[in-house]
Amino acid sequence: MLRVTKPGLQSTLQGAPRIGVRHFGVPASGPADTLSMALANRLVGNAPWDTCLEITFGGFAASIEADCSLAIAGAAFEVRAAGRPLPAHETLHVKAGCALSISPFKRGARAYLAVRSGFRALKAFGSTSTYLPAGLGGYRGRALQAGDALEAEGDPRSVQTLATPERLRLSFTGSFALRACASAEFELLDESSQHALFRNRFIAGRQATRMGVALTGPTLELHSDGMMKSAPVFPGTIQCPESGTPIVLLCDAQTTGGYPRIAHIARCDRHLLGQIRPGDSIKLLRRTPEDAARALIEKEAYFQDWLDVVPSESPPIL
Amino acid sequence: VCSELTLKRIADDVFEIDVDGPATAQAIAHRLREPGMAEDVVPGLRSVAVRLHPARVPNIETWLSAVSQRTEPLQTDSATVELVVHYGGEHGPDLSQVCEALDLSADAFIEMHIGAKHTVDMMGFTPGFAYLSGLEEGIQIPRLGTPRPRVAAGSLGISSGYTGLYALDGPGGWPLIGRTENVLFSPDQRDPFLLAPGRQVRFRAA
């Protein structure tokens, strides 16, 4: 249905996160930006977790081998089919034989290409999501390479043409303000570092992967002997090793770790972590857990009319 | 009995219960997992974390406290697994530093490590990674200040009284003492994990 000609830096198939298997050491995976993937799926009439192609930093190209309906959401890009520019935030009906190309992203780190009925993918631990470190799920458990052919799960054509409502289109600027809660070992930070964590701006480090992003800038001081007993960590946990450079964990986060857990990105803003590029600016906004939970409910309500944010049979999108 | 049980909310959607040790953590986690209310219940070595959607589970704290107060132990599979290890050299690049910190010769350290009876206290970190207790109290080695970007599958790390078995290639922060030939994670098998909490491990030098 679609043959990859240029995979870009890293393209993988992603579906729902793996839920309920962290105690085996199996991470969640799934899209780094869950909301953008759900928006792409919505435009082709799919369920929010149907398997999409996650494209990192753009520069992706493919040849279309069957008539199909596609949608792309996430980072800022230009998309062309057979050399013609196509609109973003809309269902795209493309013909067999045309070449599809997505420019390098101007802002944001990841985009999601959805096809009507979803991409066919391997399942592992109940999910099609690719987890590269263990070769689980997706397309043979690996990132896509030029020449790989992807198939749709069902009929890849949709008769509907949809557009994402203006007010629900996400845009990214390279400057992120993320709500966050103090976490289990916050008190290990000395007093001035406790303030610095929520007052200063951090710069995303050069390694911005699906496992985590280092927050460089202010170095934090903490009282730790490096012998903390390993404790559970999650996507959104901010760990601080003794070096004083915190790391925020993403969807492929390990399940336990021994570095102090100083803060935790609020669930409502966790999807934004997937759009952080190296060099982007990050400010943490301190919230109590109760306030962060209320913000989650508000954000869900904001998207609920358009997206099934809290589907009954599958994990919530946020 | 957990008379002074501490329940902390460590994120808007994560609660953590501090416990006295890994066996209690496994038992409480097992019970919390049963009703299917939580998205993930993850035991640590001294805690259990529960992740759930904060608006979809009513009276979270009451439920967590009630389940955590119950104390019946969990029945685990205590079968012994033998693992063949290459100690030191390229397989365990930190062995000499570890020996220096403990003031032991490499041979004395290896003999001590082989002689010890190791128990899987928990699985975690990445698929198949196992935390093994069994080293003496005095074997306290701090983690690396900055994690290594790549540790080979099968590597044995030690840190704060534990031996950690890396099942996959990937980043890691524990000082490395050796590497096993045994495969710890086989995703295509019906039971993909060689180890599980409660299992005993004996090491044998290659």
Interface residues (C-beta under 8 A of the other chain):
Chain A: I19 G20 V21 R22 H23 F24 G25 V26 P27 A124 Y131 P133 A134 G135 L136 G141 C181 S183 A184 M211 D225 G226 M227 M228 K229 S230 A231 P232 F234 G236 T237 P241 E242 S243 Q254 T255 T256 G257 G258 Y259 R261 H264 I265 A266 R267 C268 R287 P289 E290 A292 A293 L296 I297 V310 P315 P316
Chain B: K8 R9 I10 A11 D12 D13 V14 E16 A29 R33 E39 D40 V41 V42 P43 G44 L45 R46 S47 V48 A49 R51 H53 P54 A55 R56 M122 M123 G124 F125 T126 P127 G128 F129 Y131 Q140 P142 R143 G145 T146 P147 S159 S160 Y162 A167 L168 D169 G170 P171 G173 F185 P187 F193
